Amino acid sequence: MKVGRLGWIIGAAIFILIVNVAMSFLYIAFYSYFINPGHDEQYYQEYAMSAAPYCSIIAGIPIFYFVCRWISSKWESSFAVKAALLVWLVYVLIDLSILTAAEFTLTLAVIAAISLLTKLASAYLGGLAGRKKTG
């Protein structure tokens, strides 16, 4: 594997992380302005702490699928799915390092496991779809 290609995998994982976090911010903003307006900032901060992990699961599925489909289409067919899974692995390393720096409760661990498993499935399916595109 060339270093430049590894850069694309790391970049894709970071891109997914940024977009996933942005989707959580957008949801919380939508929630605070349109679904349940009129509370103080502390209320929305507490809500964000409980809603963000679920946003990560819901938004992460299509984000992973489309990014991994795109990444895998750039590789030869025999390595396409492996490239998508490497994107997921890099994401896991980044995500777990962030989670260990935060308060890591049992509930958060279960949600994180569900989140990472759904992202793994999505990355795999995206890799398969990208492989089919390359023929």
N, C-alpha and C positions, 0 to 999 in steps of 0.2 A: 504494500500500500504506500502510495506517495504521500509526502508530508502535506502537500497542498490539498489532497483529498481528505486527509484527516482534519485539516482546518475547516473544510466544508461541514464535516460531521459535528465538530465542536460548535461551529457557528450556528448550525441548525438547532442544536440542543439549546443554546443560549437564546436564539430567536424564539423558540417554543416557550421557554420559560418567561421571557418578556411579554409575549403576546398573552400567555395564560394569566399572568399577573394583571395585565392591562384589562383583560376581560372581567376579572374580579372587581377592579376599580369601577369599570363601567356599570357593572350590575349594581354595586352599592350606590353609585350616584343615581342610577335609575330608580332604585328602591327608595332612596331618601327624597327624591323630588316628585315621584309619581305614584308609588305604591303606598308609602307610609310617611308622608311629610309631616313636619311640625314638631319634631323632637329635637332635643339638644344634641350637640356633636358627640358627647360621650355615649349616648344611646346608639348612634350609628357606628361608632368605633367598636362597641361591644358586639353589635350585630355582625359587623364585618369579620370579627374574629371567629364567629361561629359559622358564617356563611361562606367564607373564602375557600375552605377545603372542599366544599360541595361544588362551588363554582369551578374549582380546578378540575374536578372529575368531569363535570358536564362539558366545559369548554375544551378540556384537554383531549377528549376523544376525537373530535373532528380536526383539531389543530394537528395532532400527531399523525392522523391518517393522511392529510393532505401534504404536510411537510415531508413525511417519510415516503410518500408516493413520488413526490418530486425528486427527493434525494436519490432514491433507488433507481429512478429512471436515468440517472447520470452515470450509473455503474454498469459494467457488463452483467449480463443476465445471471451468471453463476454467483455473483457477489451482491446482487441487488438487495435481497432480504437481509443479508448480514450487515449491509450498510445501514439499513433502517433500524436494525436491532442495536447497532453501535450508537446511533443517535439516542435511542432510548437509554442505553447504558450510561452514556455521558450525562444525560438528563438526570438519571437516578443518582449519580455521584454528586452532582450539584445540589439536587433537591435534598438528599439526605444530609449533606453538610450544612445546609440551611436549617433543616429541621432539628438537627442535634444542637444547634446554637440557640434554638428557641426552647420554651418549656415543652418537653416531650411527655405527654400523658398517654395512658393506655388508649383512650378514645382517639387521640390524634394518631397514634401508631396504627390503629385499625383503619382509620380513614385514609391514611397515607398508603397503607398496603393495598386497599381497594383502588385508590387512585393510580398507583404504579402498575397494578395488574391490568386495569382498563387501558392504560396508556401502552402497555406492552402488547396487548391484543391489537390495539389500533395501529401501532407501529408495524407489527407483523403483517396485518392486512394491507396497510399502505405499501409495504415493501413488496408484497405479492402483486399488488395492482401496478406498481411501477415496473416490476419485472416483466409483466405481460406487455407493457407498452414498448419495451425494448426488443421484444420478440423472442 
